[in-house]
Amino acid sequence: MADHTYRYLSALVSQGSFSQAARYLDISQPSLSQFIQRLEAEAGTELIDRTSRPLRLTAAGDCFLQTERRIEQLRDLRTKEIADIGAGIRGHVRLGVSQYRSSYFLPLVLPRFRSLFPAIDITLVEATNDALETCAADGTTDVSIVLAPVLNNELTYTALYDEKILIATAADSALAKSVPETKAEFDKLDFSRLDAEPFITLRRGQKFHRLFWNLSSRCSVSPRIVLESESPIAALMLASAGLGATFVTETLARRCPTAQPVRFFEIAPLVPPRQVVAARRKDTYLSKAAQSLIDVMHTVGEREFRHG
C-alpha cells in the first residue's frame, strides 16, 4: 500500500513551492495542499512555514520528515527481506556509480550479471564520489561504487580492484618530449616538472581534485589550471588535444581511445594505486540481490581490471 507522505514532503522542500512540487509530483496543486493539511491536522501543528520563500519545514515538519524517511527505509528493508524468502534470487538493486565507471566497468559487469540473475533489476544513480558515499549512507542507493578510503563511518565496503594513477599529456607537447623514452610501459615524470605548466583538473568533490592540490603542496609547485572538468574522460580528451596535462587512471590509459596520440607517465613521488570498493550501510540488511551484484563486480574487477 502506497504512502506518499515522505515523497510529498520531500518534494515541497526540494521544489520550494506548492505549485512547483505539484508539477514535480505530477498531481494537482489542490490535491497536494489538501494532503498537507490532513497531515498537519493529524500532527496537531503546522509542518510547513508558508511565510518563507522558498517554503521551508517548521521544526515539527523537519521531525516529521526525518521520521517518515526512516519509515520508508523500513518499508524498503521489508520488501528486500520478503523477496529473499522466496525461491531463487530476485529483486531490485539501486547502484551508485560515476559516469566514468558506468562507461568502462559496468559494460563488463552487467551483461554477466544479467545472464546469471535475470530476475534482478538494477537502477543506476550517477554522481561524484563524495555524493555517492552520501547516497549509500542515506539509503538512496543500496550499493555505491566509490574510492577508498571511505570517509563516512556509517559505511562498510567490499574491495573490487585497484587502479594506478598516471599523468597524461599530448605526445607532441614540450613536456612529453622533454622526458626520454625508455623500455618501461610508463616512463616516470616528476610532478615538480609541472610547475607553471597547463593542467586540467577535475572539480571539487572528486578524488583527483584533492590529489592535485596535495601533490602541488607536497612538491611546492603551482601548475597553471586551464580548465576544470566533471569527467576524467573529458579531461583526457582535452589533454590529447594539447590543452594541458591531467590525471588519468590506468583503465583509461588502456581502454579509452583518443583523437590524438597521448603519452602516459607514472608519477613521482609515488602515488599509491586507488582502491575501488562497493560501499553500503553497516546497519542495513543487504539483500541477496545486492550481494550477488557485489560478488559479480568483485569477480570482474579481479579478472579484467587487475592491470587496468
N, C-alpha and C positions, 0 to 999 in steps of 0.2 A: 504494500500500500504506500503510495507516494506521499511524502510530507514536504511541502515546499518552503517551510519556514527558513531554513538556512540559506537556500538559494535566493529567496526573495530579499531577505535582509542583506545578504552579501551584495546583491545587485544594486540595492539602494546606496550602499556605502561606496561601491566602485564607480557607479554612474553619477551620483551626486544630486539626482532629482527624481521625482516620481515619473515624469514623462520619459526621461532617458532610460530609467530602469524598466519601465513597462515595455518600451521599444526593444530593449535588450532581451527581455524575457519572452517577447512575442505574446504579450497579453494586453488587455485594455487597461488604461490608467485607472478607471473607477474600480476595476476588479482588484488591482494591486492596493489601492487606497483602502478598500473595504477589508482586505485581508490583514493589513497592518493594524487597522482599527480594532479588529477582532482580537489580534494578538495583544494589543495594549489593554483592551478590556479584560482579557484573561490575566495579564500580568498585574493589572491594577495601577499602572503608571505609564507615562509616555516613554516610548522606546526610541523615537526619532525627534531630534531637535529641528523642528520645522522653521525656526527663525534663522538658521545657519544657511549660508550659500557658499559652497555646496552643502547639501544635507549631511548631518553627522548623527551618529548614535549618541544617545544620552548614556550616562554611566550604567543605568539599568539596561539599556539597549545593548551595550557592549557585553555585559554579563550574559544577557540572553543569547547573543550571537555566539559567544565562545562556548556556552553550554550546548547550543544546537550543533556546533561544529563537532564536539565530542560525541554527541548522539549520532551524527552522520557517520563518524568513524566507526562507531559500534555497529551500526547497520551494515556498513561495508564489511566489517570483520565477520558478522553473522553470515553474510552472503558467501564469503570465501570458505568458511568452515563447513557450511551446508554443502557447497559444491564439492568439497573434498571427501564428504561422507559417501557420496555416490560412487558407483563403479567407474574406473577409468579416471584420467586426468583431464579436466575441462575447466573452463572459467575465462577470466579476463584479467590481463596484466597491463598496468599503466607504466610504461617505461620512459624514464627521463634520459635524454641524450643530447649531446651537442650536434649542431649541423654537420660538423666535421666527421664525427663518428657515425652519424646516420648515413654518410656518404661512403665511408671506407671500411667500417666494421660491420654494420648491420647487414649489408648485402651478402656477406658470407655467413651471418648468423641466422637470419630469418628464414631463408629457404630450407635450411637444415631443420630448424625448429618446427616449421610448418609441416614438414614431412613426418616428423616424429610425433607431433602433438597437434593434429588438425582441428581438435575441438577447443583449442585455446585461442582467444582473440587478443590482439595487442593494440593498444593505443599509444602513440608516441607523443611525448611532451618535449619540445625542443627549447633549450635555454642555455645560458652560460654556465660554467662550472659552479660558481657560487650560488646561482639561482637554483641549480639542480639539487644541490645539497639541501636548500630550504624546502624544495618540493618534496624530497624524501622525508624530511623531518615533519612537515605539516600534513603529510598524507596525500598530497596532490599526485604523487607517484608512488607505486609500490616498490619500485627499484629505480635508482638513478645511476647511470654510468658516469663516474667522476674520477678525479685525480686525488691520490693520496699526497700529503696527509689530509684526512678528513677532519675538518675543524669543528664540526658540530658534535658535541658529546652525546647527543641523543641517537646517533647513528652507529651501526656496525657495518662491516663490509666484507666482501669476498674478493681476493685478488684475481684479476683476469689475465693481465700481461704487462710487461714493461716496455717502454718505448724510449729510445735515445733521442736527445735533443741536439740539433745541428743548427748551423748558420747557413743560410742560402743567399747567394748573390749572383747577379748575371755573370756568365762565364767570361764575357768580354769586358767586365768592369776593371778599373785600375786596381781595385782591392784584390780581386781574384787573380789578376795577372801578377801581382806582387808576391804571391805565395808559390814557391817552387812545387811542381808536381812530383809526387813520389809514387811508389807502387801501392801505397795504402789505399783502401777503398775511399776513405775520407781523410784528406790531409788536415793538419791542425792549424787553427787560426787563433792567435791570442786576442782576447776581447779588447785588450788595450789598443790594438790596431784600429779599432773603430772610433777612436776619439775624433769628433767633428765630422765623421762620415755620415752620410744619409742613412736613416734607419726607419723601417716600417714596424710599428708596434701594434699589438692588439689592445683593445680598450680595457678600461678598469673592470674588474670582476673576472678576468681571465688570468690563468697562471702565468702565461707568457708576459703579461703586463708587469707582474711582480718580479719575474726573473730579470726583465730588462733593467729595472731600477736597482735591484740587488747587485747585479753584475756591474752596472755603471758605478755604484758606490764602492764596491769591493775593489775595482780596478782603477778608481779615481779618474774616470773618463766621462765625457759628455757627448755621446753620439747625437747627431742632429736629427730629431724626429721630423720626418717629412709628411708622414701620414699615420693615422690610426685606423685600424680595420676591425670589424666584428669577426672576421673569418680568417683562420690561418690559411685556407685555400686561396682566398683573395690576396692575402699578403704575399704568398708565394708567387702568384701570377704577376703581381706588381713588381716584385723583386726581379723576376725573369725579364720584365720589360725595361729594367735598368734604373728603377726609381730609388733603389737602395737595398741594403741588406735586411734580413729578417730572420726570426727563429722559425724552424720547422721541425716536425717530428721525422724520425726515420721512416715511418709509414708513408708520409707524403713524399719524401725523397725517393722512395722506391715505387710508389703507386700512382702518383699524380703527374700526368704529362703536362709539360709547359710549352708555350708557344715558342719561346726562345731558350737556348741552352742555359743551364744553371749549374753552378759549381757549389757543392755542399762541403762543409767543413765541420770537423769536431771542434768543440770549444775548449780553449784553455783560458783560465783554470777549469779543471774538470767539472762539468755539470752532471750530477748523478742522473741516471735514467728515471723517468717518471713512471710511477706505478698506476695503472688503470684499474679501477675497482668498481664493483657493483655494491652500492650503498643502500641501506634500508634502516628503518627504525629498529632499535633494540627491543622495545617493549610491545611490538605488534606482531600478531600471528602472521607467519609467512606461508602463503598458500602453496599447495603442491605445484600449481601452475607457475607461480613466480620462482619457486625453487628450481623447477625444470628449466626455465629460461636462463637462470643464473648458471646452471650446470652446462648448458649448451654454449653459452658465451665463454665460460672458462675453457671448455674443450677447444673451441675455435681460436681463442686467444693463444693457447699453448701451441697449437698446431700451425696456425697461419701467421702469427704476429711475433713469434719468438725473435725474429730478426727484422722487425718492421713489417 
